[in-house]
Amino acid sequence: MKTNSANLEHKFDNGDDVLDFFETEVILNIERLSQLSEIINISALARKAGLKVQTLQGKIRRKTPLSGSEIKALIAALKQYNLTTVGSGR
């Protein structure tokens, strides 16, 4: 049975595999975003994702980790243009 928001906790508590719930093929962290800032307009990406431009730029500058909701919003914005990111950002 595929993991969904209704059965995630139950499956996890039972020790069942729940990785199918997460998009493990897409990796976006602050290091990767910093690397991408050399070739994409981070301000435009932040606006498209509904995030504050200054907050995102500050996180990149200070290397502050992205929150789960920020990652989700940024990935959704990238996907609108059929873009994705993989790799660890190293």
Order of alpha helices (4+ residues) and beta strands (2+ residues): alpha-alpha-alpha-alpha-alpha
